[in-house]
Amino acid sequence: MNECLFCKIVKKEAPADVVYEDENFFAFLDINPNNPGHTLIIPKNHYENIYSLPDEILCDIGPLVKKYPLL
C-alpha cells in the first residue's frame, strides 16, 4: 500500500507551504482553502483517523491551535 499524502508531506516528499513544525506536529496551508490562511495541523505519525489518535496526541493539538491562532 502506498503512503498517504500527509505522510509524504511530513517527509517532505510532496510539496506544501509549511507554516509550523515541531517534534510531533506539522502545519501547512490547505491546497484548496475555504478561507485565506486555511491551515491543516496534523501529527507527524500516521493515524487512520481522529478516533485512532492516542489521547496524548489529541490533547496536545488543542493547545497548539490556541497558541498559534493565525495558522
C-alpha positions as CSV (number, residue, x, y, z in Angstrom):
1,M,0.0,0.0,0.0
2,N,1.2,3.5,-0.8
3,E,1.9,6.0,1.9
4,C,-0.8,8.6,2.4
5,L,-0.3,12.1,1.0
6,F,0.0,13.6,4.6
7,C,2.9,11.2,5.3
8,K,4.6,12.3,2.1
9,I,4.2,15.9,3.1
10,V,5.6,15.3,6.6
11,K,8.6,13.5,5.0
12,K,8.9,16.5,2.5
13,E,8.4,14.1,-0.4
14,A,5.4,16.2,-1.5
15,P,5.2,20.0,-1.7
16,A,3.5,22.0,1.0
17,D,3.5,25.6,2.2
18,V,4.7,24.8,5.8
19,V,3.8,27.3,8.5
20,Y,4.8,25.4,11.6
21,E,6.7,22.2,12.5
22,D,7.8,20.7,15.8
23,E,8.8,17.3,17.1
24,N,5.2,15.9,16.9
25,F,3.2,18.1,14.6
26,F,3.2,19.6,11.2
27,A,1.1,22.5,9.9
28,F,0.7,23.6,6.3
29,L,-1.7,25.7,4.2
30,D,-4.6,23.8,2.6
31,I,-4.2,23.3,-1.2
32,N,-7.9,24.2,-1.7
33,P,-8.6,26.6,1.2
34,N,-12.1,27.5,2.4
35,N,-10.7,30.9,3.5
36,P,-7.3,32.6,3.2
37,G,-4.9,31.1,5.6
38,H,-6.8,27.8,5.9
39,T,-4.2,25.6,7.7
40,L,-4.1,21.9,8.4
41,I,-2.4,20.7,11.6
42,I,-1.5,17.0,11.6
43,P,0.5,14.7,13.8
44,K,3.8,13.6,12.2
45,N,3.0,9.9,12.9
46,H,0.3,8.3,10.7
47,Y,-3.1,7.6,12.2
48,E,-6.0,6.3,10.1
49,N,-8.4,8.9,11.6
50,I,-9.1,11.1,14.6
51,Y,-10.6,8.2,16.5
52,S,-7.3,6.3,16.3
53,L,-5.3,9.1,17.8
54,P,-3.8,8.4,21.2
55,D,-5.3,10.6,23.9
56,E,-1.9,12.3,24.5
57,I,-1.6,13.4,20.8
58,L,-5.2,14.5,20.7
59,C,-4.8,16.6,23.9
60,D,-1.6,18.2,22.5
61,I,-3.2,19.5,19.4
62,G,-5.7,21.8,21.2
63,P,-3.1,24.0,23.0
64,L,-1.1,24.1,19.7
65,V,-4.1,25.6,17.9
66,K,-4.7,28.1,20.7
67,K,-1.0,29.1,20.8
68,Y,-0.9,29.7,17.0
69,P,-4.3,31.1,16.1
70,L,-3.0,32.6,12.9
71,L,-2.1,29.2,11.4
